[in-house]
Amino acid sequence: MIKRNFTAAEPNTAWCGDITYIKTWDGWAYLATVIDLHSRALVGWALDTHMRTSLVTDALDMAITRRQPPAPVIFHSDRGTQYGSSELRV
């Protein structure tokens, strides 16, 4: 559990994520991000025209593929419905 301590002693031990929206000429785009709390590096992201859970899982899949963490990673997010879905619970 993070408990409002948004730091990590080592890479790939704690990540955080959120969704933001961006106004474009064609309408709204939604960006889900995954940030490593050790380096503050953006390790995964997904951009789409919707805010469904798949947006978040796509960003997490990218982070896992790119970083290949050797052990489980703590992932912190807000309590939005996309993050509370059964697809993200372990």
HTML snippet that shows the backbone in 3Dmol.js (N, CA, C, O; Angstrom):
<script src="https://3Dmol.org/build/3Dmol-min.js"></script>
<div id="view" style="width:600px;height:400px;position:relative"></div>
<script>
const pdb = `
ATOM      1  N   MET A   1       0.845  -1.177   0.000  1.00  0.00           N
ATOM      2  CA  MET A   1       0.000   0.000   0.000  1.00  0.00           C
ATOM      3  C   MET A   1       0.896   1.249   0.000  1.00  0.00           C
ATOM      4  O   MET A   1       1.932   1.272   0.664  1.00  0.00           O
ATOM      5  N   ILE A   2       0.504   2.249  -0.724  1.00  0.00           N
ATOM      6  CA  ILE A   2       1.297   3.472  -0.866  1.00  0.00           C
ATOM      7  C   ILE A   2       1.172   4.392   0.363  1.00  0.00           C
ATOM      8  O   ILE A   2       2.166   4.951   0.827  1.00  0.00           O
ATOM      9  N   LYS A   3      -0.037   4.542   0.876  1.00  0.00           N
ATOM     10  CA  LYS A   3      -0.311   5.406   2.037  1.00  0.00           C
ATOM     11  C   LYS A   3       0.258   6.816   1.860  1.00  0.00           C
ATOM     12  O   LYS A   3       0.896   7.357   2.763  1.00  0.00           O
ATOM     13  N   ARG A   4       0.021   7.391   0.701  1.00  0.00           N
ATOM     14  CA  ARG A   4       0.401   8.778   0.377  1.00  0.00           C
ATOM     15  C   ARG A   4       1.918   8.992   0.333  1.00  0.00           C
ATOM     16  O   ARG A   4       2.372  10.136   0.343  1.00  0.00           O
ATOM     17  N   ASN A   5       2.701   7.923   0.285  1.00  0.00           N
ATOM     18  CA  ASN A   5       4.137   8.019   0.112  1.00  0.00           C
ATOM     19  C   ASN A   5       4.435   7.725  -1.360  1.00  0.00           C
ATOM     20  O   ASN A   5       4.613   6.570  -1.748  1.00  0.00           O
ATOM     21  N   PHE A   6       4.487   8.766  -2.161  1.00  0.00           N
ATOM     22  CA  PHE A   6       4.625   8.598  -3.600  1.00  0.00           C
ATOM     23  C   PHE A   6       6.090   8.559  -4.020  1.00  0.00           C
ATOM     24  O   PHE A   6       6.510   9.280  -4.925  1.00  0.00           O
ATOM     25  N   THR A   7       6.851   7.714  -3.355  1.00  0.00           N
ATOM     26  CA  THR A   7       8.244   7.467  -3.709  1.00  0.00           C
ATOM     27  C   THR A   7       8.465   5.964  -3.680  1.00  0.00           C
ATOM     28  O   THR A   7       7.651   5.214  -3.141  1.00  0.00           O
ATOM     29  N   ALA A   8       9.570   5.536  -4.261  1.00  0.00           N
ATOM     30  CA  ALA A   8       9.938   4.122  -4.230  1.00  0.00           C
ATOM     31  C   ALA A   8      11.457   4.041  -4.193  1.00  0.00           C
ATOM     32  O   ALA A   8      12.140   4.787  -4.894  1.00  0.00           O
ATOM     33  N   ALA A   9      11.980   3.146  -3.384  1.00  0.00           N
ATOM     34  CA  ALA A   9      13.427   3.002  -3.233  1.00  0.00           C
ATOM     35  C   ALA A   9      14.075   2.369  -4.462  1.00  0.00           C
ATOM     36  O   ALA A   9      15.254   2.595  -4.733  1.00  0.00           O
ATOM     37  N   GLU A  10      13.301   1.573  -5.205  1.00  0.00           N
ATOM     38  CA  GLU A  10      13.822   0.872  -6.380  1.00  0.00           C
ATOM     39  C   GLU A  10      12.835   0.994  -7.528  1.00  0.00           C
ATOM     40  O   GLU A  10      11.640   1.186  -7.304  1.00  0.00           O
ATOM     41  N   PRO A  11      13.332   0.882  -8.764  1.00  0.00           N
ATOM     42  CA  PRO A  11      12.411   0.908  -9.903  1.00  0.00           C
ATOM     43  C   PRO A  11      11.508  -0.321  -9.916  1.00  0.00           C
ATOM     44  O   PRO A  11      11.850  -1.374  -9.376  1.00  0.00           O
ATOM     45  N   ASN A  12      10.369  -0.162 -10.535  1.00  0.00           N
ATOM     46  CA  ASN A  12       9.416  -1.262 -10.759  1.00  0.00           C
ATOM     47  C   ASN A  12       8.899  -1.904  -9.480  1.00  0.00           C
ATOM     48  O   ASN A  12       8.586  -3.095  -9.468  1.00  0.00           O
ATOM     49  N   THR A  13       8.805  -1.135  -8.413  1.00  0.00           N
ATOM     50  CA  THR A  13       8.200  -1.641  -7.182  1.00  0.00           C
ATOM     51  C   THR A  13       6.883  -0.930  -6.879  1.00  0.00           C
ATOM     52  O   THR A  13       6.006  -1.495  -6.225  1.00  0.00           O
ATOM     53  N   ALA A  14       6.745   0.308  -7.354  1.00  0.00           N
ATOM     54  CA  ALA A  14       5.507   1.069  -7.136  1.00  0.00           C
ATOM     55  C   ALA A  14       5.256   1.972  -8.344  1.00  0.00           C
ATOM     56  O   ALA A  14       6.116   2.756  -8.746  1.00  0.00           O
ATOM     57  N   TRP A  15       4.075   1.842  -8.900  1.00  0.00           N
ATOM     58  CA  TRP A  15       3.655   2.662 -10.037  1.00  0.00           C
ATOM     59  C   TRP A  15       2.364   3.373  -9.654  1.00  0.00           C
ATOM     60  O   TRP A  15       1.642   2.923  -8.764  1.00  0.00           O
ATOM     61  N   CYS A  16       2.078   4.480 -10.326  1.00  0.00           N
ATOM     62  CA  CYS A  16       0.780   5.132 -10.152  1.00  0.00           C
ATOM     63  C   CYS A  16       0.212   5.471 -11.523  1.00  0.00           C
ATOM     64  O   CYS A  16       0.942   5.567 -12.509  1.00  0.00           O
ATOM     65  N   GLY A  17      -1.079   5.645 -11.562  1.00  0.00           N
ATOM     66  CA  GLY A  17      -1.720   5.932 -12.835  1.00  0.00           C
ATOM     67  C   GLY A  17      -2.921   6.833 -12.686  1.00  0.00           C
ATOM     68  O   GLY A  17      -3.505   6.968 -11.611  1.00  0.00           O
ATOM     69  N   ASP A  18      -3.270   7.443 -13.799  1.00  0.00           N
ATOM     70  CA  ASP A  18      -4.441   8.309 -13.835  1.00  0.00           C
ATOM     71  C   ASP A  18      -4.890   8.443 -15.281  1.00  0.00           C
ATOM     72  O   ASP A  18      -4.196   8.022 -16.207  1.00  0.00           O
ATOM     73  N   ILE A  19      -6.061   9.037 -15.455  1.00  0.00           N
ATOM     74  CA  ILE A  19      -6.613   9.328 -16.782  1.00  0.00           C
ATOM     75  C   ILE A  19      -6.832  10.830 -16.873  1.00  0.00           C
ATOM     76  O   ILE A  19      -7.321  11.457 -15.933  1.00  0.00           O
ATOM     77  N   THR A  20      -6.470  11.391 -17.999  1.00  0.00           N
ATOM     78  CA  THR A  20      -6.775  12.795 -18.268  1.00  0.00           C
ATOM     79  C   THR A  20      -7.437  12.878 -19.635  1.00  0.00           C
ATOM     80  O   THR A  20      -7.401  11.923 -20.410  1.00  0.00           O
ATOM     81  N   TYR A  21      -8.030  14.007 -19.920  1.00  0.00           N
ATOM     82  CA  TYR A  21      -8.677  14.172 -21.212  1.00  0.00           C
ATOM     83  C   TYR A  21      -8.071  15.361 -21.931  1.00  0.00           C
ATOM     84  O   TYR A  21      -7.626  16.326 -21.308  1.00  0.00           O
ATOM     85  N   ILE A  22      -8.061  15.275 -23.254  1.00  0.00           N
ATOM     86  CA  ILE A  22      -7.419  16.279 -24.099  1.00  0.00           C
ATOM     87  C   ILE A  22      -8.409  16.660 -25.193  1.00  0.00           C
ATOM     88  O   ILE A  22      -8.941  15.798 -25.893  1.00  0.00           O
ATOM     89  N   LYS A  23      -8.648  17.956 -25.329  1.00  0.00           N
ATOM     90  CA  LYS A  23      -9.546  18.414 -26.392  1.00  0.00           C
ATOM     91  C   LYS A  23      -8.761  18.461 -27.700  1.00  0.00           C
ATOM     92  O   LYS A  23      -7.684  19.053 -27.770  1.00  0.00           O
ATOM     93  N   THR A  24      -9.314  17.830 -28.731  1.00  0.00           N
ATOM     94  CA  THR A  24      -8.687  17.819 -30.051  1.00  0.00           C
ATOM     95  C   THR A  24      -9.671  18.410 -31.064  1.00  0.00           C
ATOM     96  O   THR A  24     -10.822  18.689 -30.731  1.00  0.00           O
ATOM     97  N   TRP A  25      -9.215  18.594 -32.281  1.00  0.00           N
ATOM     98  CA  TRP A  25     -10.098  19.104 -33.336  1.00  0.00           C
ATOM     99  C   TRP A  25     -11.240  18.125 -33.610  1.00  0.00           C
ATOM    100  O   TRP A  25     -12.309  18.528 -34.067  1.00  0.00           O
ATOM    101  N   ASP A  26     -11.013  16.849 -33.332  1.00  0.00           N
ATOM    102  CA  ASP A  26     -12.019  15.820 -33.614  1.00  0.00           C
ATOM    103  C   ASP A  26     -12.863  15.436 -32.405  1.00  0.00           C
ATOM    104  O   ASP A  26     -13.681  14.522 -32.497  1.00  0.00           O
ATOM    105  N   GLY A  27     -12.683  16.109 -31.281  1.00  0.00           N
ATOM    106  CA  GLY A  27     -13.416  15.775 -30.067  1.00  0.00           C
ATOM    107  C   GLY A  27     -12.451  15.488 -28.938  1.00  0.00           C
ATOM    108  O   GLY A  27     -11.304  15.935 -28.970  1.00  0.00           O
ATOM    109  N   TRP A  28     -12.906  14.742 -27.933  1.00  0.00           N
ATOM    110  CA  TRP A  28     -12.083  14.451 -26.768  1.00  0.00           C
ATOM    111  C   TRP A  28     -11.252  13.195 -26.973  1.00  0.00           C
ATOM    112  O   TRP A  28     -11.714  12.213 -27.554  1.00  0.00           O
ATOM    113  N   ALA A  29     -10.027  13.242 -26.489  1.00  0.00           N
ATOM    114  CA  ALA A  29      -9.161  12.070 -26.431  1.00  0.00           C
ATOM    115  C   ALA A  29      -8.854  11.827 -24.958  1.00  0.00           C
ATOM    116  O   ALA A  29      -8.738  12.774 -24.180  1.00  0.00           O
ATOM    117  N   TYR A  30      -8.723  10.573 -24.579  1.00  0.00           N
ATOM    118  CA  TYR A  30      -8.466  10.206 -23.184  1.00  0.00           C
ATOM    119  C   TYR A  30      -7.118   9.501 -23.102  1.00  0.00           C
ATOM    120  O   TYR A  30      -6.823   8.594 -23.880  1.00  0.00           O
ATOM    121  N   LEU A  31      -6.313   9.935 -22.147  1.00  0.00           N
ATOM    122  CA  LEU A  31      -4.957   9.426 -21.981  1.00  0.00           C
ATOM    123  C   LEU A  31      -4.821   8.783 -20.601  1.00  0.00           C
ATOM    124  O   LEU A  31      -5.013   9.438 -19.577  1.00  0.00           O
ATOM    125  N   ALA A  32      -4.491   7.505 -20.591  1.00  0.00           N
ATOM    126  CA  ALA A  32      -4.194   6.802 -19.343  1.00  0.00           C
ATOM    127  C   ALA A  32      -2.678   6.667 -19.243  1.00  0.00           C
ATOM    128  O   ALA A  32      -2.015   6.309 -20.216  1.00  0.00           O
ATOM    129  N   THR A  33      -2.137   6.954 -18.069  1.00  0.00           N
ATOM    130  CA  THR A  33      -0.693   6.898 -17.876  1.00  0.00           C
ATOM    131  C   THR A  33      -0.336   5.966 -16.720  1.00  0.00           C
ATOM    132  O   THR A  33      -1.130   5.735 -15.808  1.00  0.00           O
ATOM    133  N   VAL A  34       0.895   5.435 -16.792  1.00  0.00           N
ATOM    134  CA  VAL A  34       1.482   4.655 -15.707  1.00  0.00           C
ATOM    135  C   VAL A  34       2.869   5.232 -15.475  1.00  0.00           C
ATOM    136  O   VAL A  34       3.688   5.273 -16.392  1.00  0.00           O
ATOM    137  N   ILE A  35       3.135   5.679 -14.253  1.00  0.00           N
ATOM    138  CA  ILE A  35       4.400   6.327 -13.904  1.00  0.00           C
ATOM    139  C   ILE A  35       5.096   5.521 -12.818  1.00  0.00           C
ATOM    140  O   ILE A  35       4.478   5.122 -11.831  1.00  0.00           O
ATOM    141  N   ASP A  36       6.394   5.286 -13.015  1.00  0.00           N
ATOM    142  CA  ASP A  36       7.211   4.614 -12.003  1.00  0.00           C
ATOM    143  C   ASP A  36       7.537   5.631 -10.911  1.00  0.00           C
ATOM    144  O   ASP A  36       8.098   6.689 -11.198  1.00  0.00           O
ATOM    145  N   LEU A  37       7.194   5.320  -9.675  1.00  0.00           N
ATOM    146  CA  LEU A  37       7.393   6.279  -8.584  1.00  0.00           C
ATOM    147  C   LEU A  37       8.858   6.415  -8.165  1.00  0.00           C
ATOM    148  O   LEU A  37       9.198   7.335  -7.421  1.00  0.00           O
ATOM    149  N   HIS A  38       9.712   5.531  -8.621  1.00  0.00           N
ATOM    150  CA  HIS A  38      11.144   5.665  -8.323  1.00  0.00           C
ATOM    151  C   HIS A  38      11.769   6.756  -9.187  1.00  0.00           C
ATOM    152  O   HIS A  38      12.413   7.666  -8.665  1.00  0.00           O
ATOM    153  N   SER A  39      11.586   6.674 -10.484  1.00  0.00           N
ATOM    154  CA  SER A  39      12.229   7.597 -11.418  1.00  0.00           C
ATOM    155  C   SER A  39      11.307   8.693 -11.932  1.00  0.00           C
ATOM    156  O   SER A  39      11.769   9.660 -12.536  1.00  0.00           O
ATOM    157  N   ARG A  40      10.010   8.548 -11.697  1.00  0.00           N
ATOM    158  CA  ARG A  40       8.985   9.430 -12.249  1.00  0.00           C
ATOM    159  C   ARG A  40       8.882   9.298 -13.767  1.00  0.00           C
ATOM    160  O   ARG A  40       8.325  10.169 -14.436  1.00  0.00           O
ATOM    161  N   ALA A  41       9.414   8.223 -14.296  1.00  0.00           N
ATOM    162  CA  ALA A  41       9.364   7.979 -15.738  1.00  0.00           C
ATOM    163  C   ALA A  41       7.989   7.469 -16.140  1.00  0.00           C
ATOM    164  O   ALA A  41       7.353   6.712 -15.407  1.00  0.00           O
ATOM    165  N   LEU A  42       7.545   7.889 -17.303  1.00  0.00           N
ATOM    166  CA  LEU A  42       6.325   7.376 -17.887  1.00  0.00           C
ATOM    167  C   LEU A  42       6.659   6.015 -18.483  1.00  0.00           C
ATOM    168  O   LEU A  42       7.410   5.934 -19.455  1.00  0.00           O
ATOM    169  N   VAL A  43       6.115   4.957 -17.918  1.00  0.00           N
ATOM    170  CA  VAL A  43       6.468   3.607 -18.349  1.00  0.00           C
ATOM    171  C   VAL A  43       5.385   2.946 -19.193  1.00  0.00           C
ATOM    172  O   VAL A  43       5.629   1.924 -19.833  1.00  0.00           O
ATOM    173  N   GLY A  44       4.201   3.522 -19.194  1.00  0.00           N
ATOM    174  CA  GLY A  44       3.112   2.999 -20.019  1.00  0.00           C
ATOM    175  C   GLY A  44       2.060   4.057 -20.244  1.00  0.00           C
ATOM    176  O   GLY A  44       1.841   4.922 -19.396  1.00  0.00           O
ATOM    177  N   TRP A  45       1.409   3.988 -21.390  1.00  0.00           N
ATOM    178  CA  TRP A  45       0.338   4.937 -21.684  1.00  0.00           C
ATOM    179  C   TRP A  45      -0.574   4.333 -22.747  1.00  0.00           C
ATOM    180  O   TRP A  45      -0.193   3.423 -23.482  1.00  0.00           O
ATOM    181  N   ALA A  46      -1.789   4.870 -22.802  1.00  0.00           N
ATOM    182  CA  ALA A  46      -2.742   4.504 -23.846  1.00  0.00           C
ATOM    183  C   ALA A  46      -3.605   5.725 -24.134  1.00  0.00           C
ATOM    184  O   ALA A  46      -3.966   6.474 -23.227  1.00  0.00           O
ATOM    185  N   LEU A  47      -3.926   5.911 -25.390  1.00  0.00           N
ATOM    186  CA  LEU A  47      -4.724   7.044 -25.846  1.00  0.00           C
ATOM    187  C   LEU A  47      -5.875   6.505 -26.685  1.00  0.00           C
ATOM    188  O   LEU A  47      -5.669   5.675 -27.571  1.00  0.00           O
ATOM    189  N   ASP A  48      -7.097   6.980 -26.402  1.00  0.00           N
ATOM    190  CA  ASP A  48      -8.255   6.509 -27.163  1.00  0.00           C
ATOM    191  C   ASP A  48      -9.383   7.528 -27.051  1.00  0.00           C
ATOM    192  O   ASP A  48      -9.242   8.563 -26.400  1.00  0.00           O
ATOM    193  N   THR A  49     -10.490   7.220 -27.688  1.00  0.00           N
ATOM    194  CA  THR A  49     -11.657   8.111 -27.678  1.00  0.00           C
ATOM    195  C   THR A  49     -12.640   7.766 -26.574  1.00  0.00           C
ATOM    196  O   THR A  49     -13.733   8.331 -26.525  1.00  0.00           O
ATOM    197  N   HIS A  50     -12.271   6.845 -25.683  1.00  0.00           N
ATOM    198  CA  HIS A  50     -13.158   6.422 -24.596  1.00  0.00           C
ATOM    199  C   HIS A  50     -12.362   6.310 -23.299  1.00  0.00           C
ATOM    200  O   HIS A  50     -11.131   6.338 -23.297  1.00  0.00           O
ATOM    201  N   MET A  51     -13.112   6.180 -22.180  1.00  0.00           N
ATOM    202  CA  MET A  51     -12.491   6.038 -20.855  1.00  0.00           C
ATOM    203  C   MET A  51     -12.830   4.695 -20.221  1.00  0.00           C
ATOM    204  O   MET A  51     -12.921   4.599 -18.997  1.00  0.00           O
ATOM    205  N   ARG A  52     -13.014   3.679 -21.017  1.00  0.00           N
ATOM    206  CA  ARG A  52     -13.355   2.371 -20.467  1.00  0.00           C
ATOM    207  C   ARG A  52     -12.136   1.721 -19.811  1.00  0.00           C
ATOM    208  O   ARG A  52     -11.011   2.197 -19.963  1.00  0.00           O
ATOM    209  N   THR A  53     -12.368   0.645 -19.091  1.00  0.00           N
ATOM    210  CA  THR A  53     -11.300  -0.062 -18.389  1.00  0.00           C
ATOM    211  C   THR A  53     -10.192  -0.499 -19.335  1.00  0.00           C
ATOM    212  O   THR A  53      -9.027  -0.538 -18.938  1.00  0.00           O
ATOM    213  N   SER A  54     -10.525  -0.824 -20.560  1.00  0.00           N
ATOM    214  CA  SER A  54      -9.502  -1.259 -21.516  1.00  0.00           C
ATOM    215  C   SER A  54      -8.444  -0.187 -21.760  1.00  0.00           C
ATOM    216  O   SER A  54      -7.306  -0.510 -22.101  1.00  0.00           O
ATOM    217  N   LEU A  55      -8.799   1.067 -21.593  1.00  0.00           N
ATOM    218  CA  LEU A  55      -7.808   2.142 -21.716  1.00  0.00           C
ATOM    219  C   LEU A  55      -6.727   1.967 -20.651  1.00  0.00           C
ATOM    220  O   LEU A  55      -5.537   2.094 -20.942  1.00  0.00           O
ATOM    221  N   VAL A  56      -7.139   1.677 -19.429  1.00  0.00           N
ATOM    222  CA  VAL A  56      -6.212   1.484 -18.320  1.00  0.00           C
ATOM    223  C   VAL A  56      -5.420   0.190 -18.489  1.00  0.00           C
ATOM    224  O   VAL A  56      -4.209   0.175 -18.272  1.00  0.00           O
ATOM    225  N   THR A  57      -6.085  -0.886 -18.872  1.00  0.00           N
ATOM    226  CA  THR A  57      -5.365  -2.150 -19.037  1.00  0.00           C
ATOM    227  C   THR A  57      -4.358  -2.066 -20.179  1.00  0.00           C
ATOM    228  O   THR A  57      -3.299  -2.690 -20.107  1.00  0.00           O
ATOM    229  N   ASP A  58      -4.663  -1.315 -21.222  1.00  0.00           N
ATOM    230  CA  ASP A  58      -3.693  -1.130 -22.307  1.00  0.00           C
ATOM    231  C   ASP A  58      -2.444  -0.400 -21.809  1.00  0.00           C
ATOM    232  O   ASP A  58      -1.326  -0.768 -22.171  1.00  0.00           O
ATOM    233  N   ALA A  59      -2.628   0.626 -20.986  1.00  0.00           N
ATOM    234  CA  ALA A  59      -1.484   1.354 -20.428  1.00  0.00           C
ATOM    235  C   ALA A  59      -0.669   0.457 -19.504  1.00  0.00           C
ATOM    236  O   ALA A  59       0.561   0.482 -19.546  1.00  0.00           O
ATOM    237  N   LEU A  60      -1.336  -0.332 -18.674  1.00  0.00           N
ATOM    238  CA  LEU A  60      -0.633  -1.261 -17.785  1.00  0.00           C
ATOM    239  C   LEU A  60       0.090  -2.358 -18.571  1.00  0.00           C
ATOM    240  O   LEU A  60       1.214  -2.728 -18.234  1.00  0.00           O
ATOM    241  N   ASP A  61      -0.551  -2.868 -19.605  1.00  0.00           N
ATOM    242  CA  ASP A  61       0.093  -3.880 -20.440  1.00  0.00           C
ATOM    243  C   ASP A  61       1.373  -3.332 -21.065  1.00  0.00           C
ATOM    244  O   ASP A  61       2.383  -4.032 -21.128  1.00  0.00           O
ATOM    245  N   MET A  62       1.333  -2.083 -21.528  1.00  0.00           N
ATOM    246  CA  MET A  62       2.527  -1.474 -22.091  1.00  0.00           C
ATOM    247  C   MET A  62       3.625  -1.362 -21.033  1.00  0.00           C
ATOM    248  O   MET A  62       4.783  -1.672 -21.312  1.00  0.00           O
ATOM    249  N   ALA A  63       3.278  -0.928 -19.837  1.00  0.00           N
ATOM    250  CA  ALA A  63       4.261  -0.785 -18.761  1.00  0.00           C
ATOM    251  C   ALA A  63       4.889  -2.135 -18.414  1.00  0.00           C
ATOM    252  O   ALA A  63       6.105  -2.234 -18.246  1.00  0.00           O
ATOM    253  N   ILE A  64       4.078  -3.148 -18.309  1.00  0.00           N
ATOM    254  CA  ILE A  64       4.588  -4.489 -17.965  1.00  0.00           C
ATOM    255  C   ILE A  64       5.486  -5.023 -19.082  1.00  0.00           C
ATOM    256  O   ILE A  64       6.540  -5.598 -18.808  1.00  0.00           O
ATOM    257  N   THR A  65       5.081  -4.838 -20.318  1.00  0.00           N
ATOM    258  CA  THR A  65       5.882  -5.303 -21.453  1.00  0.00           C
ATOM    259  C   THR A  65       7.224  -4.571 -21.526  1.00  0.00           C
ATOM    260  O   THR A  65       8.265  -5.186 -21.757  1.00  0.00           O
ATOM    261  N   ARG A  66       7.187  -3.265 -21.328  1.00  0.00           N
ATOM    262  CA  ARG A  66       8.415  -2.471 -21.423  1.00  0.00           C
ATOM    263  C   ARG A  66       9.361  -2.712 -20.259  1.00  0.00           C
ATOM    264  O   ARG A  66      10.573  -2.793 -20.458  1.00  0.00           O
ATOM    265  N   ARG A  67       8.833  -2.827 -19.057  1.00  0.00           N
ATOM    266  CA  ARG A  67       9.665  -2.918 -17.860  1.00  0.00           C
ATOM    267  C   ARG A  67       9.928  -4.340 -17.382  1.00  0.00           C
ATOM    268  O   ARG A  67      10.940  -4.594 -16.730  1.00  0.00           O
ATOM    269  N   GLN A  68       9.028  -5.270 -17.698  1.00  0.00           N
ATOM    270  CA  GLN A  68       9.139  -6.659 -17.261  1.00  0.00           C
ATOM    271  C   GLN A  68       9.559  -6.762 -15.794  1.00  0.00           C
ATOM    272  O   GLN A  68      10.620  -7.306 -15.488  1.00  0.00           O
ATOM    273  N   PRO A  69       8.726  -6.238 -14.887  1.00  0.00           N
ATOM    274  CA  PRO A  69       9.091  -6.258 -13.462  1.00  0.00           C
ATOM    275  C   PRO A  69       9.312  -7.679 -12.953  1.00  0.00           C
ATOM    276  O   PRO A  69       8.519  -8.573 -13.249  1.00  0.00           O
ATOM    277  N   PRO A  70      10.388  -7.896 -12.186  1.00  0.00           N
ATOM    278  CA  PRO A  70      10.698  -9.235 -11.703  1.00  0.00           C
ATOM    279  C   PRO A  70       9.794  -9.713 -10.564  1.00  0.00           C
ATOM    280  O   PRO A  70       9.729 -10.911 -10.292  1.00  0.00           O
ATOM    281  N   ALA A  71       9.111  -8.808  -9.911  1.00  0.00           N
ATOM    282  CA  ALA A  71       8.231  -9.143  -8.782  1.00  0.00           C
ATOM    283  C   ALA A  71       6.944  -8.328  -8.928  1.00  0.00           C
ATOM    284  O   ALA A  71       6.878  -7.418  -9.754  1.00  0.00           O
ATOM    285  N   PRO A  72       5.934  -8.645  -8.138  1.00  0.00           N
ATOM    286  CA  PRO A  72       4.704  -7.846  -8.193  1.00  0.00           C
ATOM    287  C   PRO A  72       4.975  -6.364  -7.932  1.00  0.00           C
ATOM    288  O   PRO A  72       5.864  -6.008  -7.160  1.00  0.00           O
ATOM    289  N   VAL A  73       4.205  -5.523  -8.580  1.00  0.00           N
ATOM    290  CA  VAL A  73       4.328  -4.072  -8.465  1.00  0.00           C
ATOM    291  C   VAL A  73       3.080  -3.538  -7.784  1.00  0.00           C
ATOM    292  O   VAL A  73       1.968  -3.947  -8.117  1.00  0.00           O
ATOM    293  N   ILE A  74       3.250  -2.636  -6.841  1.00  0.00           N
ATOM    294  CA  ILE A  74       2.107  -1.934  -6.252  1.00  0.00           C
ATOM    295  C   ILE A  74       1.663  -0.888  -7.262  1.00  0.00           C
ATOM    296  O   ILE A  74       2.476  -0.104  -7.750  1.00  0.00           O
ATOM    297  N   PHE A  75       0.368  -0.877  -7.575  1.00  0.00           N
ATOM    298  CA  PHE A  75      -0.168   0.101  -8.517  1.00  0.00           C
ATOM    299  C   PHE A  75      -1.195   0.954  -7.800  1.00  0.00           C
ATOM    300  O   PHE A  75      -2.201   0.441  -7.311  1.00  0.00           O
ATOM    301  N   HIS A  76      -0.947   2.258  -7.735  1.00  0.00           N
ATOM    302  CA  HIS A  76      -1.850   3.185  -7.058  1.00  0.00           C
ATOM    303  C   HIS A  76      -2.607   4.002  -8.093  1.00  0.00           C
ATOM    304  O   HIS A  76      -2.038   4.443  -9.092  1.00  0.00           O
ATOM    305  N   SER A  77      -3.886   4.195  -7.845  1.00  0.00           N
ATOM    306  CA  SER A  77      -4.714   5.046  -8.702  1.00  0.00           C
ATOM    307  C   SER A  77      -5.802   5.674  -7.849  1.00  0.00           C
ATOM    308  O   SER A  77      -5.930   5.391  -6.658  1.00  0.00           O
ATOM    309  N   ASP A  78      -6.579   6.532  -8.489  1.00  0.00           N
ATOM    310  CA  ASP A  78      -7.742   7.049  -7.774  1.00  0.00           C
ATOM    311  C   ASP A  78      -8.786   5.938  -7.702  1.00  0.00           C
ATOM    312  O   ASP A  78      -8.497   4.794  -8.053  1.00  0.00           O
ATOM    313  N   ARG A  79      -9.953   6.253  -7.268  1.00  0.00           N
ATOM    314  CA  ARG A  79     -10.996   5.235  -7.116  1.00  0.00           C
ATOM    315  C   ARG A  79     -12.010   5.286  -8.246  1.00  0.00           C
ATOM    316  O   ARG A  79     -13.179   4.951  -8.058  1.00  0.00           O
ATOM    317  N   GLY A  80     -11.557   5.707  -9.419  1.00  0.00           N
ATOM    318  CA  GLY A  80     -12.446   5.754 -10.575  1.00  0.00           C
ATOM    319  C   GLY A  80     -12.936   4.374 -10.959  1.00  0.00           C
ATOM    320  O   GLY A  80     -12.293   3.370 -10.654  1.00  0.00           O
ATOM    321  N   THR A  81     -14.064   4.325 -11.621  1.00  0.00           N
ATOM    322  CA  THR A  81     -14.661   3.037 -11.967  1.00  0.00           C
ATOM    323  C   THR A  81     -13.753   2.196 -12.855  1.00  0.00           C
ATOM    324  O   THR A  81     -13.784   0.968 -12.780  1.00  0.00           O
ATOM    325  N   GLN A  82     -12.945   2.840 -13.695  1.00  0.00           N
ATOM    326  CA  GLN A  82     -12.051   2.074 -14.566  1.00  0.00           C
ATOM    327  C   GLN A  82     -11.023   1.300 -13.733  1.00  0.00           C
ATOM    328  O   GLN A  82     -10.642   0.186 -14.094  1.00  0.00           O
ATOM    329  N   TYR A  83     -10.582   1.880 -12.638  1.00  0.00           N
ATOM    330  CA  TYR A  83      -9.571   1.255 -11.786  1.00  0.00           C
ATOM    331  C   TYR A  83     -10.186   0.273 -10.795  1.00  0.00           C
ATOM    332  O   TYR A  83      -9.468  -0.559 -10.240  1.00  0.00           O
ATOM    333  N   GLY A  84     -11.462   0.345 -10.564  1.00  0.00           N
ATOM    334  CA  GLY A  84     -12.117  -0.529  -9.616  1.00  0.00           C
ATOM    335  C   GLY A  84     -12.767  -1.737 -10.258  1.00  0.00           C
ATOM    336  O   GLY A  84     -13.404  -2.536  -9.571  1.00  0.00           O
ATOM    337  N   SER A  85     -12.617  -1.883 -11.561  1.00  0.00           N
ATOM    338  CA  SER A  85     -13.278  -2.987 -12.245  1.00  0.00           C
ATOM    339  C   SER A  85     -12.632  -4.325 -11.884  1.00  0.00           C
ATOM    340  O   SER A  85     -11.491  -4.375 -11.425  1.00  0.00           O
ATOM    341  N   SER A  86     -13.361  -5.375 -12.095  1.00  0.00           N
ATOM    342  CA  SER A  86     -12.849  -6.713 -11.774  1.00  0.00           C
ATOM    343  C   SER A  86     -11.659  -7.092 -12.650  1.00  0.00           C
ATOM    344  O   SER A  86     -10.873  -7.957 -12.263  1.00  0.00           O
ATOM    345  N   GLU A  87     -11.505  -6.475 -13.806  1.00  0.00           N
ATOM    346  CA  GLU A  87     -10.368  -6.772 -14.688  1.00  0.00           C
ATOM    347  C   GLU A  87      -9.034  -6.368 -14.061  1.00  0.00           C
ATOM    348  O   GLU A  87      -7.995  -6.916 -14.429  1.00  0.00           O
ATOM    349  N   LEU A  88      -9.044  -5.429 -13.131  1.00  0.00           N
ATOM    350  CA  LEU A  88      -7.801  -4.942 -12.530  1.00  0.00           C
ATOM    351  C   LEU A  88      -7.552  -5.481 -11.140  1.00  0.00           C
ATOM    352  O   LEU A  88      -6.479  -5.253 -10.582  1.00  0.00           O
ATOM    353  N   ARG A  89      -8.496  -6.182 -10.568  1.00  0.00           N
ATOM    354  CA  ARG A  89      -8.296  -6.703  -9.220  1.00  0.00           C
ATOM    355  C   ARG A  89      -7.484  -7.976  -9.255  1.00  0.00           C
ATOM    356  O   ARG A  89      -7.645  -8.817 -10.139  1.00  0.00           O
ATOM    357  N   VAL A  90      -6.599  -8.102  -8.264  1.00  0.00           N
ATOM    358  CA  VAL A  90      -5.805  -9.340  -8.164  1.00  0.00           C
ATOM    359  C   VAL A  90      -5.994  -9.973  -6.819  1.00  0.00           C
ATOM    360  O   VAL A  90      -5.410 -11.021  -6.543  1.00  0.00           O
TER     361      VAL A  90
END
`;
const viewer = $3Dmol.createViewer("view");
viewer.addModel(pdb, "pdb");
viewer.setStyle({}, {cartoon: {color: "spectrum"}});
viewer.zoomTo();
viewer.render();
</script>
